[in-house]
Amino acid sequence: MFNSKQKVSVFFIDNDSLYVNSILGNSQEINEYNVKVYSDSNKFLEDFSLQKNDKKAICIIFLATTLGVDNNNEQITAIDILRKIKGINSRVEVILYSNNDEIDLVSDAFTNGVYTFIKKNENIVLRIENNVRAIISQKIFLIKKQSSRLITIVFLLFLLGISTILLILCVIYPEYGIF
C-alpha cells in the first residue's frame, strides 16, 4: 500500500525564506510531508539531480518567480529553473507562485510544464494545501491504475498459457476430445 506521508516530498524554492517559513508555520498539513526549503535555486538543482528517481515517490515543487541573481549578477528566471527541473525529472509537479500574475510569465510557465500558478495573497496557505492534496490524489490514482493494468496483463498471459496447454493436449491426445 502507498504510504503518502513518507513518499511525498515538498520543496520550496524562494529567496525569501522568511515568507516560506511563515507559510509553513500556518500549515500543519504541509509539514506532515518531507518538506525542504531552498533559498538558492542552484543548490536545489544540485541536490535534486542527485535524488533517486523513484516512480512511486511524489515530488511537488513550489517555485517563486523572484529568485534573485546568480554569481554573474544576472537575474535568475523561474522559467529557466522550471526547464531544468523538468529536464531532471519530468514527473515532478511544479507550482509557480508570485505577487504578480504577469500573463507572459504564466503562459510561458504552462508551456514549460508547470502544474498551476498561485498568486501570493491571504489565501496562499489554503491554495497550497489544496494543490498538494490534488496532486497526491492524482498521483496515487495513476500508481494504482498502473498496478491494476499490470495485474490484468499477468492474468491474461496466464489464461493464454492455460489455453495454449489445453490446445496442445487436444492435438497430442485427440482421443480424449476435450472439445
VOBA-1610 file (N, C-alpha, C; in pm, whole numbers, padded with zeros to 5 digits, always signed):
BEGIN
Met+00084-00120+00000Met+00000+00000+00000Met+00087+00123+00000Phe+00043+00227-00062Phe+00116+00351-00074Phe+00103+00431+00054Asn+00216+00464+00116Asn+00215+00549+00235Asn+00247+00690+00191Ser+00144+00770+00172Ser+00162+00902+00112Ser+00248+00996+00197Lys+00243+00984+00325Lys+00320+01075+00410Lys+00470+01056+00390Gln+00515+00932+00373Gln+00657+00905+00362Gln+00709+00925+00221Lys+00626+00911+00121Lys+00672+00915-00018Lys+00646+01049-00085Val+00606+01151-00010Val+00579+01282-00068Val+00687+01380-00022Ser+00752+01440-00121Ser+00850+01545-00092Ser+00795+01676-00145Val+00802+01778-00061Val+00756+01911-00098Val+00874+02006-00084Phe+00908+02071-00194Phe+01020+02165-00194Phe+00968+02306-00220Phe+01030+02401-00155Phe+01002+02542-00181Phe+01133+02604-00226Ile+01129+02673-00338Ile+01245+02745-00388Ile+01206+02892-00391Asp+01263+02968-00299Asp+01228+03109-00286Asp+01341+03179-00212Asn+01384+03294-00264Asn+01492+03365-00195Asn+01442+03434-00068Asp+01312+03436-00047Asp+01253+03492+00075Asp+01214+03377+00168Ser+01312+03323+00239Ser+01286+03207+00327Ser+01195+03244+00444Leu+01193+03370+00486Leu+01102+03411+00593Leu+00956+03395+00550Tyr+00928+03429+00426Tyr+00793+03415+00374Tyr+00752+03267+00371Val+00841+03183+00321Val+00811+03039+00314Val+00792+02983+00455Asn+00876+03023+00548Asn+00862+02975+00686Asn+00731+03021+00748Ser+00682+03140+00711Ser+00552+03183+00762Ser+00439+03098+00702Ile+00454+03058+00575Ile+00356+02968+00514Ile+00355+02835+00587Leu+00474+02780+00609Leu+00484+02651+00677Leu+00436+02659+00821Gly+00456+02771+00883Gly+00409+02791+01020Gly+00258+02792+01030Asn+00192+02827+00919Asn+00046+02832+00917Asn-00018+02707+00859Ser+00064+02608+00826Ser+00009+02487+00764Ser+00065+02363+00831Gln-00013+02306+00919Gln+00027+02181+00983Gln+00026+02067+00882Glu-00066+02070+00788Glu-00080+01962+00689Glu+00045+01947+00602Ile+00097+02057+00551Ile+00215+02050+00464Ile+00335+01998+00542Asn+00347+02032+00666Asn+00461+01989+00747Asn+00461+01840+00777Glu+00351+01769+00744Glu+00345+01625+00764Glu+00424+01549+00657Tyr+00460+01618+00550Tyr+00536+01557+00441Tyr+00684+01591+00456Asn+00765+01537+00366Asn+00908+01569+00367Asn+00927+01706+00301Val+00942+01809+00383Val+00949+01946+00333Val+01092+01997+00343Lys+01135+02065+00237Lys+01266+02127+00239Lys+01256+02261+00168Val+01321+02362+00226Val+01317+02498+00172Val+01455+02534+00120Tyr+01459+02588-00001Tyr+01584+02633-00063Tyr+01573+02781-00096Ser+01669+02859-00054Ser+01674+02999-00093Ser+01767+03018-00214Asp+01842+02914-00248Asp+01934+02916-00361Asp+01889+02811-00464Ser+01843+02856-00578Ser+01791+02764-00680Ser+01900+02672-00735Asn+02022+02721-00745Asn+02131+02636-00794Asn+02162+02522-00696Lys+02156+02551-00567Lys+02177+02447-00466Lys+02064+02343-00475Phe+01941+02390-00496Phe+01830+02297-00513Phe+01855+02205-00632Leu+01890+02263-00747Leu+01913+02184-00868Leu+02024+02082-00847Glu+02126+02121-00775Glu+02237+02030-00745Glu+02187+01913-00661Asp+02114+01941-00554Asp+02060+01836-00468Asp+01955+01751-00541Phe+01870+01816-00618Phe+01762+01748-00688Phe+01815+01651-00792Ser+01922+01688-00858Ser+01978+01599-00962Ser+02041+01474-00901Leu+02071+01477-00772Leu+02130+01362-00705Leu+02026+01267-00647Gln+01898+01310-00645Gln+01792+01228-00587Gln+01764+01105-00671Lys+01728+00998-00602Lys+01685+00875-00669Lys+01551+00902-00737Asn+01538+00856-00858Asn+01419+00880-00939Asn+01318+00767-00919Asp+01252+00765-00804Asp+01155+00662-00769Asp+01020+00692-00834Lys+00969+00599-00914Lys+00844+00621-00985Lys+00722+00629-00893Lys+00733+00575-00773Lys+00620+00579-00680Lys+00629+00695-00582Ala+00739+00768-00586Ala+00753+00885-00499Ala+00683+01004-00564Ile+00627+01090-00483Ile+00560+01209-00532Ile+00643+01330-00493Cys+00675+01410-00591Cys+00757+01528-00568Cys+00680+01652-00615Ile+00664+01747-00524Ile+00593+01871-00555Ile+00689+01986-00524Ile+00705+02074-00621Ile+00798+02186-00605Ile+00721+02316-00618Phe+00732+02401-00518Phe+00676+02535-00523Phe+00790+02630-00559Leu+00774+02696-00671Leu+00880+02780-00726Leu+00834+02925-00731Ala+00907+03010-00660Ala+00876+03153-00662Ala+00924+03211-00794Thr+00860+03318-00838Thr+00902+03380-00964Thr+01020+03474-00942Thr+01040+03519-00821Thr+01152+03606-00789Thr+01257+03523-00717Leu+01369+03501-00786Leu+01470+03410-00731Leu+01605+03476-00704Gly+01617+03603-00729Gly+01743+03671-00702Gly+01835+03668-00823Val+01965+03682-00794Val+02065+03687-00900Val+02167+03575-00884Asp+02232+03540-00995Asp+02333+03435-00990Asp+02471+03493-00961Asn+02575+03414-00975Asn+02712+03458-00946Asn+02760+03567-01040Asn+02701+03576-01159Asn+02737+03679-01256Asn+02649+03803-01244Asn+02575+03811-01135Asn+02485+03922-01105Asn+02374+03937-01210Glu+02333+03824-01269Glu+02222+03823-01364Glu+02100+03763-01298Gln+01983+03815-01334Gln+01857+03768-01276Gln+01833+03621-01310Ile+01801+03541-01208Ile+01764+03401-01228Ile+01614+03400-01258Thr+01575+03336-01368Thr+01433+03334-01403Thr+01370+03201-01361Ala+01248+03210-01320Ala+01174+03090-01278Ala+01155+02995-01395Ile+01140+03047-01515Ile+01121+02962-01632Ile+01247+02879-01659Asp+01365+02939-01645Asp+01490+02863-01661Asp+01500+02751-01558Ile+01465+02781-01435Ile+01470+02679-01328Ile+01366+02571-01355Leu+01247+02611-01399Leu+01141+02515-01434Leu+01189+02420-01543Arg+01250+02472-01646Arg+01301+02388-01754Arg+01406+02290-01704Lys+01495+02336-01617Lys+01599+02249-01563Lys+01538+02140-01476Ile+01440+02176-01395Ile+01372+02076-01310Ile+01307+01969-01395Lys+01231+02011-01495Lys+01162+01916-01583Lys+01262+01833-01663Gly+01379+01889-01691Gly+01484+01814-01760Gly+01542+01705-01673Ile+01547+01728-01543Ile+01598+01628-01449Ile+01495+01519-01425Asn+01369+01560-01402Asn+01263+01463-01375Asn+01130+01523-01424Ser+01081+01471-01534Ser+00960+01526-01594Ser+00833+01491-01516Arg+00841+01396-01424Arg+00721+01355-01349Arg+00691+01445-01229Val+00782+01532-01191Val+00756+01618-01077Val+00652+01723-01114Glu+00580+01768-01015Glu+00482+01874-01038Glu+00537+02003-00980Val+00543+02106-01062Val+00596+02235-01022Val+00481+02334-01019Ile+00470+02404-00907Ile+00368+02507-00891Ile+00440+02640-00877Leu+00408+02732-00964Leu+00469+02864-00963Leu+00386+02955-00875Tyr+00451+03039-00795Tyr+00376+03136-00717Tyr+00445+03271-00719Ser+00364+03377-00712Ser+00418+03511-00729Ser+00323+03616-00674Asn+00378+03738-00657Asn+00296+03853-00619Asn+00216+03905-00738Asn+00271+03888-00857Asn+00200+03938-00975Asn+00158+03822-01063Asp+00065+03849-01151Asp+00019+03746-01242Asp+00044+03791-01386Glu+00168+03823-01414Glu+00212+03865-01546Glu+00176+03755-01647Ile+00091+03790-01742Ile+00035+03690-01833Ile+00142+03620-01917Asp+00245+03690-01959Asp+00351+03628-02039Asp+00426+03523-01958Leu+00455+03555-01833Leu+00525+03462-01745Leu+00439+03338-01720Val+00314+03358-01688Val+00223+03247-01660Val+00206+03160-01784Ser+00187+03221-01898Ser+00172+03147-02023Ser+00298+03067-02054Asp+00414+03128-02039Asp+00541+03058-02063Asp+00559+02942-01965Ala+00516+02962-01841Ala+00528+02857-01739Ala+00442+02736-01777Phe+00319+02759-01821Phe+00232+02648-01862Phe+00288+02577-01985Thr+00346+02652-02075Thr+00409+02593-02193Thr+00523+02499-02153Asn+00590+02531-02043Asn+00705+02452-01998Asn+00671+02350-01890Gly+00543+02323-01869Gly+00503+02212-01784Gly+00470+02243-01640Val+00442+02367-01607Val+00403+02397-01470Val+00264+02340-01443Tyr+00241+02294-01321Tyr+00113+02234-01285Tyr+00005+02341-01274Thr+00036+02447-01201Thr-00057+02559-01185Thr+00021+02681-01137Phe-00050+02791-01128Phe+00006+02917-01080Phe-00077+02963-00961Ile-00008+03007-00855Ile-00076+03058-00735Ile-00029+03201-00711Lys-00122+03289-00688Lys-00089+03427-00654Lys-00068+03437-00504Lys+00039+03506-00466Lys+00066+03528-00323Lys-00039+03625-00270Asn-00121+03575-00178Asn-00220+03659-00111Asn-00258+03592+00020Glu-00362+03638+00082Glu-00402+03585+00213Glu-00450+03441+00207Asn-00482+03389+00089Asn-00532+03252+00073Asn-00424+03153+00028Ile-00299+03194+00027Ile-00195+03108-00031Ile-00179+02976+00044Val-00190+02978+00175Val-00174+02854+00252Val-00282+02753+00213Leu-00404+02798+00205Leu-00516+02711+00166Leu-00497+02660+00023Arg-00453+02745-00066Arg-00433+02704-00205Arg-00317+02604-00216Ile-00213+02623-00138Ile-00101+02529-00138Ile-00149+02393-00088Glu-00222+02393+00023Glu-00273+02266+00078Glu-00365+02196-00022Asn-00455+02270-00085Asn-00547+02210-00182Asn-00472+02151-00302Asn-00372+02221-00352Asn-00295+02172-00465Asn-00214+02049-00428Val-00158+02046-00309Val-00082+01929-00264Val-00175+01809-00255Arg-00292+01827-00196Arg-00389+01717-00187Arg-00431+01668-00326Ala-00456+01760-00416Ala-00498+01723-00552Ala-00389+01645-00624Ile-00266+01690-00613Ile-00155+01622-00680Ile-00135+01483-00622Ile-00138+01471-00490Ile-00121+01341-00426Ile-00232+01246-00469Ser-00355+01293-00468Ser-00468+01209-00510Ser-00452+01164-00654Gln-00415+01255-00740Gln-00397+01223-00882Gln-00284+01121-00901Lys-00172+01141-00834Lys-00056+01052-00849Lys-00087+00913-00793Ile-00156+00905-00680Ile-00194+00775-00623Ile-00287+00702-00718Phe-00382+00773-00777Phe-00472+00712-00875Phe-00393+00653-00992Leu-00297+00728-01043Leu-00217+00680-01158Leu-00131+00560-01119Ile-00077+00559-00997Ile+00004+00445-00950Ile-00086+00321-00940Lys-00205+00336-00883Lys-00298+00223-00870Lys-00345+00175-01007Lys-00368+00268-01098Lys-00411+00231-01233Lys-00303+00151-01303Gln-00179+00190-01287Gln-00068+00118-01348Gln-00054-00022-01288Ser-00070-00033-01156Ser-00064-00164-01090Ser-00178-00253-01138Ser-00296-00198-01151Ser-00412-00274-01199Ser-00390-00322-01341Arg-00333-00239-01423Arg-00304-00276-01562Arg-00205-00393-01565Leu-00105-00390-01479Leu-00006-00497-01473Leu-00070-00628-01430Ile-00157-00624-01331Ile-00227-00744-01284Ile-00314-00801-01396Thr-00381-00715-01469Thr-00464-00760-01581Thr-00380-00829-01688Ile-00265-00773-01720Ile-00176-00834-01821Ile-00128-00970-01774Val-00089-00982-01648Val-00043-01110-01594Val-00157-01213-01600Phe-00278-01174-01564Phe-00392-01264-01570Phe-00420-01311-01713Leu-00416-01219-01808Leu-00440-01255-01947Leu-00330-01348-02000Leu-00206-01325-01961Leu-00097-01415-02001Leu-00117-01554-01940Phe-00166-01559-01818Phe-00195-01686-01753Phe-00303-01761-01831Leu-00412-01693-01865Leu-00519-01755-01944Leu-00469-01801-02080Leu-00386-01722-02143Leu-00329-01759-02272Leu-00242-01884-02258Gly-00166-01893-02151Gly-00082-02010-02124Gly-00165-02134-02104Ile-00270-02125-02023Ile-00359-02238-01998Ile-00427-02281-02129Ser-00474-02185-02207Ser-00539-02216-02335Ser-00442-02285-02430Thr-00319-02238-02433Thr-00217-02299-02519Thr-00190-02443-02476Ile-00177-02466-02347Ile-00153-02601-02296Ile-00270-02693-02332Leu-00393-02646-02314Leu-00511-02727-02349Leu-00516-02756-02499Leu-00482-02660-02580Leu-00480-02680-02725Leu-00374-02783-02764Ile-00258-02775-02705Ile-00151-02872-02733Ile-00194-03012-02691Leu-00258-03022-02573Leu-00306-03152-02527Leu-00413-03210-02621Cys-00499-03124-02675Cys-00601-03170-02771Cys-00537-03222-02899Val-00430-03159-02943Val-00362-03203-03066Val-00287-03333-03040Ile-00221-03346-02925Ile-00143-03465-02893Ile-00233-03583-02860Tyr-00339-03559-02786Tyr-00430-03666-02743Tyr-00573-03641-02794Pro-00595-03655-02925Pro-00730-03625-02979Pro-00836-03723-02932Glu-00794-03841-02888Glu-00892-03941-02845Glu-00966-03899-02717Tyr-00909-03809-02640Tyr-00978-03765-02520Tyr-01077-03653-02548Gly-01071-03597-02664Gly-01165-03497-02716Gly-01224-03400-02616Ile-01147-03310-02570Ile-01195-03209-02478Ile-01295-03117-02548Phe-01271-03093-02677Phe-01360-03001-02749Phe-01451-03079-02834
//
